[in-house]
Amino acid sequence: MKNNNSLRQQLKWLICELCRLYNLPKHLDVEMLDQPLPTGQNGTTEEMTSEEEEEDEMAEDVEDLDHYEMKEEEPISGKQSEDEGIEKENLAILEKIRKTQRQDHLNGAVSGSVQASDRLMKELRDIYRSQSYKTGIYSVELINDSLYEWHVKLQKVDPDSPLHSDLQILKEKEGIEYILLNFSFKDNFPFDPPFVRVVLPVLSGGYVLGGGALCMELLTKQGWSSAYSIESVIMQINATLVKGKARVQFGANKNQYNLARAQQSYNSIVQIHEKNGWYTPPKEDG
């Protein structure tokens, strides 16, 4: 009995300490723990049963408190932080993509790869947060809601460039005041660059090749890095067109820009540069 009383006292002290530690009210029964109980035929058994029940309850209380503390320490929802700074209409686009991906997965019709899809979703979120996007320097539209096919409109170029003047004339003549690019991504993105081509208008200069392909080392395996963001690629293309003195070819046959011809031009120029190397302009040229 003496040992049992000592055990109850220790148990009472432990419960009191836990209550104090977690700022919880003490149960009235806790104060009775170290009081002698009436003994009877089953006195020892009843005491042991009571002690075991108290220990079980205490263990459950500790587990509940630990669980509560874990919840308190959890950071802000990842989805909430991901979506911060994105307009509602663009959040709706992202949510639609997520739902489509889930449905495709359930139907066994998954396109692309998990790695590429995750990276492209990140790129799209970053673009939607971007000031360059929000101020209308460029816009992005997914073709048929596919993460792997984008239409990018270059809506603002250097206002002092001939290309800017041409786009103003194009707006008056055809109601078009942008350069439309097509971005196509493969399953192994971001380890391979996107294939980028000009869709319209037909341009001369600006490192634009037949079919609308672009002669830029950045867009080849040799010059590409998986660390590059898509926005940085878009802005670099914008700058390259201006630097290369691109001009709109008014009245040109628009059918000359197509995917097959662009791929042919791209493959040819890559072979030439792989053999002869790429020209690096002097620093003063930009």
Residue pairs with C-beta under 8 A, 6 or more apart in sequence:
1 39
1 44
4 44
4 47
4 48
4 51
5 34
5 36
7 51
8 33
8 34
8 47
8 51
9 33
9 34
11 33
11 51
11 54
11 55
11 58
12 30
12 31
12 33
12 34
14 58
15 26
15 30
15 33
15 54
15 58
16 26
16 30
18 24
18 58
18 61
18 62
18 65
19 25
19 26
19 30
22 65
24 61
24 65
33 54
37 43
37 46
37 47
37 50
40 46
82 125
83 91
83 94
83 125
84 129
85 128
85 129
86 94
86 125
86 128
86 129
87 128
87 134
90 128
93 124
93 142
94 121
94 124
94 125
94 128
96 145
97 121
97 124
97 142
97 145
97 147
100 145
101 110
101 117
104 110
104 111
111 146
111 148
112 147
112 148
112 185
112 187
113 187
113 188
115 188
116 147
116 148
116 185
116 186
116 187
116 188
116 189
116 190
117 147
119 189
119 190
120 147
120 148
120 185
120 189
121 147
123 229
123 230
123 231
124 140
124 147
126 229
126 230
126 231
127 133
127 140
127 230
127 231
130 231
132 138
132 231
132 235
133 139
133 140
133 231
136 155
136 156
137 154
137 155
137 156
137 235
137 238
138 152
138 153
138 154
138 155
138 156
138 234
138 235
138 238
139 152
139 153
139 155
139 178
140 150
140 151
140 152
140 153
141 150
141 151
141 152
141 153
142 149
142 150
142 151
143 149
143 150
143 151
143 182
147 185
148 184
148 185
148 186
149 182
149 183
149 184
149 185
150 182
150 183
150 184
150 185
151 180
151 181
151 182
151 183
151 199
152 180
152 181
152 182
152 183
152 234
153 178
153 179
153 180
153 181
154 178
154 179
154 181
154 234
154 237
154 238
154 241
155 177
155 178
157 163
157 164
157 167
157 179
157 238
157 241
157 242
158 164
158 242
161 242
162 245
162 247
163 206
163 241
163 242
163 245
163 246
163 247
163 248
166 247
166 248
166 250
167 177
167 178
167 179
167 248
168 177
169 248
169 250
170 176
170 177
170 201
170 248
170 250
171 177
173 250
174 201
176 200
176 201
179 198
179 200
179 201
179 203
179 241
180 198
180 199
180 200
181 196
181 197
181 198
181 199
181 234
181 237
182 196
182 197
182 198
182 199
182 259
183 194
183 195
183 196
183 230
184 194
184 195
184 196
185 194
186 192
186 194
186 195
190 226
190 228
191 226
192 221
192 224
193 218
193 219
193 220
193 221
193 223
193 224
193 228
193 233
194 219
194 230
194 233
195 219
195 262
195 263
195 266
196 214
196 219
196 233
196 237
197 211
197 212
197 213
197 214
197 257
197 259
197 262
197 266
198 208
198 212
198 213
198 214
198 257
199 212
199 257
200 254
200 257
201 248
201 249
201 252
201 254
202 248
202 249
202 252
202 253
202 254
202 256
202 257
203 241
203 246
203 247
203 248
203 249
204 246
204 247
204 249
205 244
205 245
205 246
205 247
206 240
206 241
206 242
206 243
206 244
206 245
206 246
206 247
207 214
207 215
207 216
207 240
207 241
207 244
207 246
208 214
208 215
208 241
208 244
208 246
209 215
209 262
209 265
209 266
209 269
210 256
210 261
210 262
210 264
210 265
211 256
211 257
211 258
211 259
211 260
211 261
211 262
211 263
211 264
211 265
212 257
212 258
212 261
212 262
213 262
213 263
213 265
213 266
213 269
214 237
214 240
214 266
215 269
216 223
216 236
216 237
216 240
217 223
217 273
217 278
218 224
218 228
218 233
218 236
219 233
220 270
220 273
222 270
222 273
222 274
222 278
223 278
239 286
243 285
243 286
